[in-house]
Amino acid sequence: MSDVVLLGAVHDPEGRIAALLPTDLPLLQQHYARIFALCGMATLPSTIEALRQSGVTVFSGDDIPVNARPYALGVMASHTEWQHVHLCDFDSALHWARCWPDELVAVNATIAAYDFLLLGRTARAMASLPEAQRETERLINLLFARTTGGLDPWRLGDEPNTLMDLCAGAWGFSRRGIAAIHAQSRVRDIGFHAEWPLIARDTPGLRAAYLPCEGLEYETADRYDDQIAVAGGIDAWHARQNADIRQWQQRIGYITQIADAITAYPRQR
């Protein structure tokens, strides 16, 4: 078992993550000495209670936004006993432990070796996303690579010719990495995906790396078996998402937030 702590962000307004806990949480608990959940304001009280009854320590409250990852910086900074932290979405961690457990072991070992580890998706994992998400995130990754000088020296693994993936929603931190990001981060919207690696890149002496992972494949389908069945399969379900202009509008807004964060970053060049 790793000595890395898991801090999982939970957004569960329909109780769908809670439904995964009986089967998937015991698998996840094999990888961590302690698991913490950061429950955004829209998460059902029944999900919070289910997590607590399963042995997960829960942080909840109306002050925790739906996008809880920037809020997580303060939580990590206040818990000085956490020497290494894996921060990711809770549903993603559940999927990882069920489908890619050996990789998760290797990821936690790598987290323990760095101050800041940006975890992205392999080309195969990226291809598993619905088009509206995949294409807008590809543009985010291209935008970051072209306008910031990129992070190529950080690369681990064997995919040197792919764009580095900023938006998989998973990171590893040491105490030193937490302190650096917490002290300098100002962005609270989706733009933090660009700000955090820029801070890590420009903090002298910080050990930083990028690792693409198979386990960060599209996990949302785990929670929507009912809708997938009604649609006639996952391809048809994705087609409905891709045909919804609101999906594209939301994600195009994310591109703007990333661009704004890069523009505002003081040591961009």
C-alpha positions in Angstrom: 0.0 0.0 0.0 1.3 3.5 -0.9 1.9 6.2 1.6 0.4 8.7 -0.9 -2.9 10.2 0.3 -5.8 10.4 -2.1 -7.9 13.5 -2.2 -10.8 13.0 -4.5 -13.1 15.7 -5.7 -16.8 14.7 -5.7 -19.6 16.2 -7.7 -22.6 13.9 -7.3 -26.0 15.7 -7.6 -27.8 12.5 -8.7 -26.2 9.9 -6.4 -24.5 8.1 -9.3 -21.0 8.0 -7.7 -22.6 6.7 -4.5 -23.9 3.7 -6.5 -20.4 2.8 -7.5 -19.0 2.7 -3.9 -20.0 -0.9 -2.9 -18.1 -2.5 -5.7 -15.3 0.0 -6.5 -14.3 1.6 -3.3 -12.8 -1.5 -1.7 -10.6 -1.8 -4.7 -9.5 1.8 -4.3 -8.8 1.4 -0.6 -6.2 -1.2 -1.4 -4.0 1.6 -2.9 -4.1 4.2 -0.1 -3.5 4.3 3.6 -6.1 7.2 3.8 -8.7 8.5 1.4 -10.3 11.9 1.6 -13.3 13.2 -0.4 -13.9 16.9 -1.1 -17.6 17.2 -1.8 -18.8 20.1 -3.8 -21.9 22.0 -2.7 -24.2 20.2 -5.2 -23.3 16.7 -3.9 -26.2 14.8 -2.3 -26.1 14.4 1.5 -26.8 10.7 0.9 -23.5 10.4 -1.1 -21.6 12.2 1.7 -23.1 9.8 4.2 -22.3 6.7 2.1 -18.6 7.9 1.8 -18.4 8.3 5.5 -20.0 5.0 6.3 -17.4 3.4 3.9 -14.4 4.8 5.8 -13.7 7.9 3.7 -13.0 11.2 5.5 -15.2 13.8 4.0 -14.8 17.6 3.6 -18.1 19.2 2.8 -19.9 22.5 3.1 -21.7 25.2 1.1 -18.4 27.0 0.7 -16.9 24.2 -1.5 -17.7 25.0 -5.1 -18.6 22.5 -7.8 -15.2 23.0 -9.3 -13.5 22.0 -6.1 -9.9 21.4 -7.3 -8.7 25.0 -6.7 -10.3 24.9 -3.3 -8.3 21.7 -2.7 -5.1 23.7 -2.5 -6.1 25.2 0.8 -7.1 21.8 2.2 -3.8 20.2 1.2 -1.8 23.2 2.5 -3.6 22.9 5.9 -2.9 19.2 6.3 0.9 19.3 6.8 0.9 15.6 7.8 0.2 14.7 4.1 3.6 14.2 2.6 2.4 13.1 -0.8 -1.0 13.7 -2.3 -2.8 12.3 -5.3 -5.5 14.8 -6.3 -8.1 13.8 -8.8 -11.8 13.3 -9.4 -13.2 10.6 -7.1 -15.0 8.8 -9.9 -11.8 8.8 -11.9 -10.0 7.2 -9.0 -12.7 4.5 -8.7 -12.4 3.7 -12.4 -8.6 3.6 -12.2 -8.6 1.1 -9.3 -11.1 -1.2 -11.1 -9.7 -1.1 -14.6 -6.0 -0.2 -14.3 -4.9 -1.2 -10.8 -1.3 -2.0 -11.8 -0.9 1.4 -13.4 -2.3 3.1 -10.3 0.4 1.4 -8.2 3.1 2.8 -10.6 1.5 6.2 -10.6 1.6 6.5 -6.8 5.2 5.4 -6.8 5.9 8.2 -9.3 4.0 10.8 -7.3 6.3 10.0 -4.3 9.3 10.8 -6.5 8.3 14.4 -7.5 7.1 17.7 -6.1 4.6 18.2 -8.9 3.4 15.5 -11.2 1.0 16.4 -14.0 -1.0 13.3 -15.0 -2.5 13.3 -18.5 -4.1 10.8 -20.9 -2.4 8.6 -23.4 -3.5 8.9 -27.0 -5.7 5.9 -26.6 -7.3 7.3 -23.4 -7.8 10.6 -25.1 -9.6 8.9 -28.0 -12.1 7.5 -25.5 -13.6 10.9 -24.9 -16.7 12.2 -26.6 -15.9 14.5 -29.5 -17.1 17.7 -27.9 -14.7 17.1 -25.0 -11.8 15.6 -27.0 -11.6 18.4 -29.6 -11.9 21.3 -27.3 -9.3 19.9 -24.9 -7.0 19.2 -27.9 -7.2 22.9 -28.7 -6.5 23.7 -25.0 -3.4 21.5 -25.2 -2.3 23.1 -28.5 -2.9 26.6 -27.2 -0.8 25.9 -24.1 2.1 24.3 -26.0 2.3 27.1 -28.6 2.0 30.1 -26.3 3.9 29.1 -23.1 6.9 27.2 -24.5 5.4 24.0 -23.2 6.7 21.4 -20.7 8.5 19.0 -22.9 11.4 18.4 -20.5 8.9 16.9 -18.0 7.9 14.0 -20.2 7.9 10.5 -18.8 6.6 7.5 -20.7 6.8 6.6 -24.3 4.6 9.1 -26.1 7.0 11.9 -27.1 5.1 13.1 -30.2 1.7 13.8 -28.7 0.5 17.0 -27.2 0.8 17.1 -23.4 -2.6 16.8 -21.8 -3.5 19.6 -19.3 -7.1 18.8 -18.5 -7.3 15.2 -17.3 -7.9 16.5 -13.8 -5.2 14.5 -11.9 -2.0 15.6 -10.2 0.6 14.5 -7.7 2.1 16.8 -5.0 4.7 16.8 -2.4 4.7 19.2 0.6 7.0 21.4 -1.3 4.9 21.3 -4.4 1.7 22.1 -2.4 3.4 25.1 -0.8 4.6 26.5 -4.1 1.3 26.2 -5.9 -0.8 27.4 -2.9 1.3 30.5 -2.4 1.2 31.6 -6.0 -2.1 30.4 -7.5 -4.7 33.0 -8.1 -7.0 31.4 -10.7 -10.3 29.8 -9.5 -11.9 28.8 -12.7 -10.9 26.2 -15.3 -7.8 28.3 -16.1 -6.0 26.8 -13.1 -5.2 23.8 -15.3 -2.7 26.1 -17.1 -1.6 28.2 -14.1 -0.5 25.3 -11.9 2.0 23.7 -14.3 3.3 27.2 -15.1 4.0 27.9 -11.4 5.6 24.5 -11.0 7.8 25.1 -14.1 9.0 28.4 -12.8 9.6 27.5 -9.2 13.4 27.0 -8.8 14.4 23.5 -7.7 10.9 22.0 -7.9 11.0 18.4 -9.2 8.2 18.3 -11.8 7.2 15.7 -14.5 4.4 14.8 -16.8 3.0 11.2 -17.1 0.4 10.0 -19.6 -1.9 7.3 -18.1 -4.3 4.8 -19.6 -6.4 4.9 -16.4 -7.5 8.4 -17.1 -9.7 7.2 -20.0 -13.3 8.3 -20.1 -14.9 7.2 -16.9 -18.2 9.1 -17.0 -19.9 6.2 -18.7 -19.5 4.1 -15.6 -22.2 6.1 -13.9 -24.7 6.3 -16.8 -25.6 2.7 -17.8 -29.3 3.6 -17.8 -28.9 6.4 -20.3 -26.5 4.5 -22.4 -29.0 1.6 -22.7 -31.8 4.0 -23.6 -29.6 5.6 -26.3 -28.8 2.2 -27.8 -25.1 2.0 -26.8 -22.2 4.3 -25.9 -21.6 5.5 -29.4 -25.2 6.6 -29.7 -25.0 8.2 -26.3 -21.8 10.1 -27.3 -23.5 11.2 -30.5 -26.3 12.8 -28.5 -23.7 14.7 -26.4 -21.9 15.8 -29.5 -25.1 17.1 -31.0 -25.9 19.2 -28.0 -24.7 22.8 -28.6 -24.6 23.4 -24.8 -21.8 20.9 -24.5 -19.8 22.8 -27.0 -20.6 26.2 -25.6 -19.5 25.1 -22.1 -16.2 23.6 -23.3 -15.5 26.5 -25.6 -15.8 28.7 -22.5 -13.1 26.5 -20.9 -10.8 27.4 -23.8 -11.3 31.1 -23.1 -10.6 30.6 -19.3 -7.4 28.7 -20.1 -6.3 31.5 -22.5 -7.1 34.2 -19.9 -5.0 32.3 -17.3 -2.0 32.1 -19.6 -2.4 35.8 -20.5 -2.5 36.8 -16.8 0.4 34.6 -15.7 3.2 37.0 -14.8 6.2 34.8 -15.8 4.7 33.3 -19.0 7.8 34.2 -21.1 
